[in-house]
Amino acid sequence: MSGRQRLVTGLTGLAVAVLAGVFCLLSWDRANQVAGIVSALVGVVALGTGALALVSGREGAVRVANTGPATAVGAGSHANSGLTAQRIVHGGMEINGTAEARAEDGGRANTGYDQL
């Protein structure tokens, strides 16, 4: 788990604990009102976060460098010491320093970018 993931998990746990404590101190009617307001705010924040991720300029660039050798043996086998993807990466690709890729007995080999 990365540092950011730990931070988000910890803050989420803290928020749940604080809200549980607040709800225990309030009457049922008042706790219901607070829960409705908190739910609405969290929903708007989640919607905004999702929209921000969609329009963000950082689209997930891929960098592949200094890979090891790859060997494919047999018909239908595939060796790639670079990048294999189902579609073009929109954030950009940088592929350099790839090692040798070999194919034997009807296999396929590639050292750069290979689209499936």
C-alpha positions as a Markdown table, in Angstrom:
| # | Residue | x | y | z |
|---|---|---|---|---|
| 1 | Met | 0.0 | 0.0 | 0.0 |
| 2 | Ser | 1.4 | 3.4 | -1.0 |
| 3 | Gly | 1.7 | 6.4 | 1.3 |
| 4 | Arg | -1.2 | 8.1 | -0.2 |
| 5 | Gln | -3.4 | 5.0 | 0.1 |
| 6 | Arg | -2.5 | 4.7 | 3.8 |
| 7 | Leu | -3.3 | 8.4 | 4.3 |
| 8 | Val | -6.7 | 8.1 | 2.6 |
| 9 | Thr | -7.5 | 4.9 | 4.5 |
| 10 | Gly | -6.5 | 6.5 | 7.8 |
| 11 | Leu | -8.5 | 9.7 | 7.2 |
| 12 | Thr | -11.5 | 7.7 | 6.2 |
| 13 | Gly | -11.3 | 5.6 | 9.3 |
| 14 | Leu | -10.9 | 8.7 | 11.4 |
| 15 | Ala | -14.0 | 10.3 | 9.7 |
| 16 | Val | -16.1 | 7.2 | 10.4 |
| 17 | Ala | -15.0 | 7.1 | 14.0 |
| 18 | Val | -15.8 | 10.9 | 14.5 |
| 19 | Leu | -19.2 | 10.5 | 12.8 |
| 20 | Ala | -20.1 | 7.4 | 14.9 |
| 21 | Gly | -19.2 | 9.4 | 18.1 |
| 22 | Val | -21.3 | 12.4 | 17.0 |
| 23 | Phe | -24.3 | 10.2 | 16.2 |
| 24 | Cys | -24.1 | 8.5 | 19.6 |
| 25 | Leu | -24.3 | 11.8 | 21.3 |
| 26 | Leu | -27.3 | 13.1 | 19.3 |
| 27 | Ser | -30.9 | 12.2 | 19.5 |
| 28 | Trp | -32.2 | 9.9 | 16.7 |
| 29 | Asp | -34.0 | 12.8 | 14.9 |
| 30 | Arg | -31.0 | 15.1 | 15.1 |
| 31 | Ala | -28.6 | 12.2 | 14.1 |
| 32 | Asn | -30.8 | 11.5 | 11.1 |
| 33 | Gln | -30.6 | 15.1 | 10.0 |
| 34 | Val | -26.8 | 15.2 | 10.3 |
| 35 | Ala | -26.4 | 11.9 | 8.5 |
| 36 | Gly | -28.5 | 13.2 | 5.6 |
| 37 | Ile | -26.4 | 16.4 | 5.3 |
| 38 | Val | -23.1 | 14.4 | 5.5 |
| 39 | Ser | -24.3 | 12.0 | 2.9 |
| 40 | Ala | -25.2 | 14.8 | 0.5 |
| 41 | Leu | -21.9 | 16.5 | 0.9 |
| 42 | Val | -19.9 | 13.2 | 0.5 |
| 43 | Gly | -21.9 | 12.5 | -2.7 |
| 44 | Val | -21.1 | 15.9 | -4.2 |
| 45 | Val | -17.4 | 15.5 | -3.3 |
| 46 | Ala | -17.4 | 12.0 | -4.9 |
| 47 | Leu | -19.1 | 13.4 | -8.1 |
| 48 | Gly | -16.6 | 16.3 | -8.3 |
| 49 | Thr | -13.6 | 13.9 | -7.8 |
| 50 | Gly | -14.8 | 11.6 | -10.5 |
| 51 | Ala | -15.4 | 14.6 | -12.9 |
| 52 | Leu | -11.9 | 16.0 | -12.1 |
| 53 | Ala | -10.3 | 12.6 | -12.9 |
| 54 | Leu | -12.1 | 12.6 | -16.3 |
| 55 | Val | -10.9 | 16.0 | -17.3 |
| 56 | Ser | -7.5 | 15.9 | -15.7 |
| 57 | Gly | -4.6 | 16.6 | -18.0 |
| 58 | Arg | -2.6 | 13.7 | -16.5 |
| 59 | Glu | -3.9 | 10.7 | -18.4 |
| 60 | Gly | -1.5 | 8.0 | -17.3 |
| 61 | Ala | 1.6 | 8.2 | -19.4 |
| 62 | Val | 3.5 | 4.9 | -19.6 |
| 63 | Arg | 7.3 | 4.5 | -19.5 |
| 64 | Val | 9.1 | 1.3 | -20.2 |
| 65 | Ala | 12.9 | 1.2 | -19.9 |
| 66 | Asn | 15.8 | -1.2 | -19.4 |
| 67 | Thr | 13.8 | -4.4 | -19.8 |
| 68 | Gly | 15.2 | -7.9 | -19.8 |
| 69 | Pro | 15.3 | -10.3 | -22.8 |
| 70 | Ala | 12.3 | -12.3 | -23.9 |
| 71 | Thr | 12.0 | -15.5 | -25.9 |
| 72 | Ala | 8.9 | -17.1 | -27.5 |
| 73 | Val | 9.1 | -20.7 | -28.4 |
| 74 | Gly | 6.3 | -22.4 | -30.4 |
| 75 | Ala | 3.5 | -21.5 | -32.7 |
| 76 | Gly | 1.3 | -18.8 | -31.3 |
| 77 | Ser | 3.7 | -17.7 | -28.6 |
| 78 | His | 4.7 | -14.1 | -28.1 |
| 79 | Ala | 7.7 | -12.5 | -26.6 |
| 80 | Asn | 7.9 | -8.7 | -26.0 |
| 81 | Ser | 10.6 | -6.9 | -24.1 |
| 82 | Gly | 8.7 | -3.6 | -24.5 |
| 83 | Leu | 5.0 | -2.8 | -24.1 |
| 84 | Thr | 1.9 | -4.8 | -25.2 |
| 85 | Ala | -1.4 | -3.1 | -24.9 |
| 86 | Gln | -4.9 | -3.5 | -26.2 |
| 87 | Arg | -5.2 | 0.1 | -27.2 |
| 88 | Ile | -3.0 | 3.2 | -27.7 |
| 89 | Val | -2.1 | 4.9 | -24.4 |
| 90 | His | -3.5 | 8.4 | -24.5 |
| 91 | Gly | -1.1 | 9.9 | -21.9 |
| 92 | Gly | 1.9 | 9.1 | -24.1 |
| 93 | Met | 4.4 | 6.3 | -24.2 |
| 94 | Glu | 8.2 | 6.3 | -23.8 |
| 95 | Ile | 9.9 | 3.0 | -24.6 |
| 96 | Asn | 13.7 | 2.9 | -24.6 |
| 97 | Gly | 16.5 | 0.5 | -23.5 |
| 98 | Thr | 14.5 | -2.6 | -24.3 |
| 99 | Ala | 16.4 | -5.9 | -24.5 |
| 100 | Glu | 16.4 | -8.5 | -27.2 |
| 101 | Ala | 13.2 | -10.4 | -28.0 |
| 102 | Arg | 13.5 | -13.7 | -29.8 |
| 103 | Ala | 11.0 | -16.0 | -31.5 |
| 104 | Glu | 11.5 | -19.6 | -32.3 |
| 105 | Asp | 9.4 | -22.3 | -34.0 |
| 106 | Gly | 6.6 | -19.9 | -35.2 |
| 107 | Gly | 6.5 | -17.5 | -32.3 |
| 108 | Arg | 6.3 | -13.8 | -32.5 |
| 109 | Ala | 8.8 | -11.2 | -31.0 |
| 110 | Asn | 8.8 | -7.5 | -30.4 |
| 111 | Thr | 11.1 | -5.1 | -28.6 |
| 112 | Gly | 9.0 | -1.9 | -28.7 |
| 113 | Tyr | 5.3 | -1.3 | -28.7 |
| 114 | Asp | 2.9 | -4.0 | -29.7 |
| 115 | Gln | -0.8 | -3.5 | -30.0 |
| 116 | Leu | -3.1 | -6.5 | -29.5 |
